[in-house]
Amino acid sequence: MKNHNRYLWIGSFLVMLLFSACAMIPKGAQPIPDFDADRYLGKWYEIARMDNRFEKNLQQVTAQYALNEDGNITVLNRGYDTLKKEWKSVKGKAKFRTQKTTAALKVSFFGPFYAGYNVIALDPSYRYALVAGQNLDYLWILSRDITIPDAIKASFIKTAQGIGYDTDQFVWVIHEKEIGVDHE
């Protein structure tokens, strides 16, 4: 009985940790209020990221967001693996953590496991976005084009540094025009 209680406690703790991780956002970061998901949908090019094991060696990375029938968002991430010389893609889903007018979502590519997806900076025309994960290990700069104006880039870097991100660790993504591989 003693072991049973210990396993029950450990299981409960892990479930609590999993669900609390879904709502996490780095301290000091705030998701965009007055967010218009319909304007955010469509194709985005990854300009920079904090490297992570899911995107290791990927260039020409894009994210495509589309609205599902159930009101959630389908996510299709695609990138070119420069070591294996092949395209990789993964499909996932995103859900709003609170109301749909706050850019605080959770995204899953692997079954019931979700991670934070927080749009923390966004230009008024919805052309450039700074997206924070659930901690300081995850951060992305996105653009509707394969480049981003220097002023926007500098602003996003300053915002990220103010939260505590080490932006010297950014991986700057190369896109097709720069490495000569057909994107589609």
C-alpha positions as CSV (number, residue, x, y, z in Angstrom):
1,M,0.0,0.0,0.0
2,K,2.9,2.3,0.7
3,N,4.3,2.0,-2.8
4,H,0.8,2.5,-4.3
5,N,0.4,5.8,-2.5
6,R,3.9,6.9,-3.7
7,Y,3.1,6.0,-7.3
8,L,-0.3,7.8,-7.0
9,W,1.5,10.9,-5.7
10,I,4.2,10.8,-8.4
11,G,1.5,10.2,-11.1
12,S,-0.6,13.1,-9.8
13,F,2.5,15.4,-9.7
14,L,3.4,14.5,-13.2
15,V,-0.1,15.2,-14.5
16,M,-0.2,18.5,-12.6
17,L,3.3,19.4,-14.1
18,L,2.1,18.5,-17.6
19,F,-1.0,20.6,-17.4
20,S,0.7,23.6,-15.7
21,A,3.4,23.5,-18.5
22,C,0.7,24.1,-21.0
23,A,0.0,27.6,-19.6
24,M,3.6,28.6,-19.0
25,I,5.1,31.7,-20.4
26,P,8.5,33.1,-19.5
27,K,8.4,35.6,-16.6
28,G,8.1,39.1,-17.9
29,A,6.6,38.1,-21.2
30,Q,3.0,39.0,-22.0
31,P,0.9,37.6,-24.8
32,I,-0.6,40.1,-27.2
33,P,-4.1,41.3,-26.2
34,D,-6.7,42.2,-28.9
35,F,-5.3,39.4,-31.0
36,D,-7.0,38.6,-34.3
37,A,-6.4,34.9,-35.1
38,D,-7.9,35.2,-38.6
39,R,-5.3,37.8,-39.5
40,Y,-2.5,35.6,-38.0
41,L,-3.5,32.5,-40.1
42,G,-1.5,31.7,-43.2
43,K,2.1,31.2,-44.0
44,W,5.0,32.5,-41.9
45,Y,8.7,32.2,-42.5
46,E,11.0,31.5,-39.6
47,I,13.7,34.2,-39.5
48,A,15.4,33.2,-36.3
49,R,15.0,30.7,-33.4
50,M,16.5,29.5,-30.2
51,D,17.8,26.1,-31.4
52,N,15.9,23.1,-30.3
53,R,16.1,19.4,-31.0
54,F,13.0,19.4,-33.1
55,E,14.5,21.9,-35.6
56,K,18.1,20.8,-35.4
57,N,19.9,21.4,-38.8
58,L,16.7,22.8,-40.4
59,Q,16.8,25.8,-42.8
60,Q,14.0,27.3,-45.0
61,V,11.6,26.7,-42.1
62,T,8.0,27.8,-42.6
63,A,4.8,27.5,-40.4
64,Q,1.4,27.3,-42.0
65,Y,-1.6,28.1,-39.7
66,A,-5.2,27.3,-40.7
67,L,-8.5,27.3,-38.9
68,N,-10.1,23.9,-38.1
69,E,-13.8,23.1,-38.2
70,D,-13.7,22.9,-34.4
71,G,-12.3,26.4,-34.0
72,N,-8.7,25.2,-33.2
73,I,-5.8,25.9,-35.5
74,T,-3.9,23.3,-37.6
75,V,-0.1,23.9,-37.7
76,L,2.1,22.6,-40.5
77,N,5.8,23.2,-39.9
78,R,8.2,22.4,-42.7
79,G,12.0,22.7,-43.1
80,Y,14.9,21.5,-45.1
81,D,17.3,19.2,-43.2
82,T,20.8,20.4,-44.4
83,L,22.5,17.2,-43.2
84,K,20.1,14.7,-44.6
85,K,19.4,16.8,-47.7
86,E,15.6,16.2,-47.4
87,W,12.4,18.1,-46.5
88,K,10.8,17.4,-43.1
89,S,7.4,18.4,-42.0
90,V,5.2,17.9,-38.9
91,K,1.6,18.6,-38.4
92,G,0.1,19.7,-35.1
93,K,-2.7,21.6,-33.5
94,A,-3.0,24.7,-31.5
95,K,-5.6,25.7,-29.0
96,F,-6.2,29.0,-27.2
97,R,-5.5,28.8,-23.4
98,T,-8.0,31.5,-22.6
99,Q,-10.1,33.7,-24.9
100,K,-9.4,33.8,-28.6
101,T,-8.5,37.5,-28.4
102,T,-5.3,36.8,-26.4
103,A,-2.3,35.4,-28.2
104,A,-1.7,32.7,-25.5
105,L,-2.0,29.3,-27.1
106,K,-0.8,25.8,-26.5
107,V,0.5,23.7,-29.4
108,S,0.9,19.9,-29.8
109,F,2.8,17.9,-32.3
110,F,3.0,14.7,-30.2
111,G,-0.4,13.5,-29.0
112,P,-1.6,14.8,-25.6
113,F,1.6,16.8,-24.9
114,Y,1.3,20.6,-25.3
115,A,3.8,23.4,-25.1
116,G,3.3,27.1,-24.7
117,Y,3.0,29.3,-27.9
118,N,2.8,33.0,-27.0
119,V,2.8,35.8,-29.5
120,I,4.5,38.5,-27.5
121,A,5.2,41.1,-30.2
122,L,3.3,41.7,-33.4
123,D,3.3,44.6,-35.8
124,P,-0.1,46.2,-36.6
125,S,-0.2,44.7,-40.1
126,Y,0.5,41.2,-38.9
127,R,3.6,40.8,-41.0
128,Y,6.2,40.2,-38.2
129,A,5.8,38.3,-35.0
130,L,7.9,37.4,-31.9
131,V,6.8,34.1,-30.4
132,A,7.8,32.8,-27.0
133,G,7.6,29.2,-25.9
134,Q,6.9,28.2,-22.3
135,N,10.4,29.1,-21.1
136,L,13.6,30.8,-22.2
137,D,14.6,27.8,-24.3
138,Y,12.1,28.6,-27.0
139,L,11.7,31.8,-29.1
140,W,11.0,32.5,-32.7
141,I,11.1,35.5,-35.0
142,L,8.5,35.1,-37.8
143,S,7.8,37.0,-41.0
144,R,5.4,36.9,-43.9
145,D,8.5,37.2,-46.1
146,I,12.0,35.6,-46.0
147,T,13.4,38.9,-44.6
148,I,12.6,41.3,-41.9
149,P,13.3,45.0,-41.6
150,D,16.3,45.9,-39.4
151,A,14.2,48.1,-37.2
152,I,11.7,45.3,-36.5
153,K,14.5,42.8,-35.9
154,A,16.2,45.2,-33.5
155,S,13.0,45.8,-31.6
156,F,12.2,42.1,-31.3
157,I,15.8,41.4,-30.1
158,K,15.5,44.2,-27.5
159,T,12.1,42.8,-26.3
160,A,13.6,39.3,-26.0
161,Q,16.6,40.4,-24.1
162,G,14.4,42.4,-21.7
163,I,12.6,39.1,-20.9
164,G,15.9,37.3,-20.3
165,Y,16.6,35.5,-23.6
166,D,20.2,35.1,-24.7
167,T,19.7,36.3,-28.3
168,D,23.4,35.5,-29.1
169,Q,22.1,31.9,-29.2
170,F,19.7,32.7,-32.1
171,V,19.9,30.5,-35.2
172,W,19.4,32.7,-38.2
173,V,17.4,30.8,-40.8
174,I,18.5,30.7,-44.4
175,H,15.8,30.6,-47.0
176,E,15.7,29.3,-50.6
177,K,17.0,32.4,-52.4
178,E,20.1,32.2,-50.1
179,I,21.0,28.5,-50.5
180,G,19.5,27.7,-53.9
181,V,17.1,24.9,-52.9
182,D,13.6,25.0,-54.3
183,H,11.2,25.7,-51.4
184,E,8.2,23.9,-52.8
